């Protein structure tokens, strides 16, 4: 596993990632915070449609479908299904990676088992079809 596919995006982490992204976009376009230009306007000027958080979720759902299509004995599939034997710490339970994947799949109207058809899965995830 590598990259953003393994990140656990909580609401707090999402805000931090979005703030860092906007800081980088403002610096690259040489716009200071004193100018009070909205993030949406900056995105339109640069030509970005989606936030980096949406791209991360898209990569995670894509990777999840890729792993689900693997043969049962493969290590990534074993690691995905592994459950720790220890109990979680007391208090409010944290959202785990699978819960965030299920939420992202629900937002995209994807169901379990749809990953078998790669074209439908990639269209449902939101990836553009690549044509040469």
PyMOL commands that set and color helices and strands:
alter all, ss='L'
color gray80, all
select helices_A, chain A and resi 3-6+11-28+33-35+39-46+52-68+75-81+97-107+114-116+118-125
alter helices_A, ss='H'
color red, helices_A
deselect
rebuild
show_as cartoon
